[in-house]
């Protein structure tokens, strides 16, 4: 495990995250994230974008894809209602012979190594925890660990962004934090063509007619302002395929009707009976 020493205190670093995901379509959104992180002259500082949208529209994938475009190590921190300042920065653990070992969080590791930190679902976190990040998110660019008794500066290449669900805010952001998390980048449902590309990328083995049916279902739901996402569509198609393979009941249905029956069952099982209203007409 890699270590660094700051002000005489040894910190144990975490490993970067590696995901097998790829951003499909909506290239302008990646451009917006990369522009926020750009340095235009020697005294400039990067911005800290806030990615906002409904659950499942790809906010985390977008942030990760942008970080990969820069070739940077990427770290995730999942924010929760219970996140404490020490969770964000440095946590002490008991090591061999009862000694204290200071474990750097993904955030601090990214700061030290000049990577990207993606704070997922940041609006679930309390003001007390956000306050501990205030000096990092302005021109001071450091955090303080009360537990380890040290101040940790950010590498010049360190970049930060947070994702926020627009329907899952547990805490209102204080204004002094709100102003530090700019720009706000809104991610909406993709268009039909892009939605199909995403489904195809995640389910390359799915028949074309199933993908088409799921896209039509999602687009009808979008027009009705339902919150069903492409993530739901992936799960619907995947479960329908498993059902066709594994459930004997479909073997008793005429071959031409089996896929539609499996898709209908899948929609109901995953999203509930109310979602059946958006099934495409055959």
Buried (B, 14 or more C-beta within 10 A) or exposed (E): EEEBEBEEBEBBBBEBBEEEBEBBBBEEBBEBBBBBBEEEEEEEEBBBBBBBBBBBBBBBBBBBBBBBBBEBBBBBBBBBEEBBBBBBBBBEEEEEEEEEBBBBBBBBBBBBBBBBBBBBBBBBBBEEBBEBBBBBBBEEBEBBBEBBEBEBBBEEBBBBBBBBBBEEEEBEBEEEBEEBBEBEBBBEBBBBEBBBBBBBBBBEEBEEEBBBBBBBBBBBBBEEEBBBBBBBBBBBBBBBBEBBEEEEEBEEEEEEEBBBBBBBBBBBBBBEEEBEEBBBEE
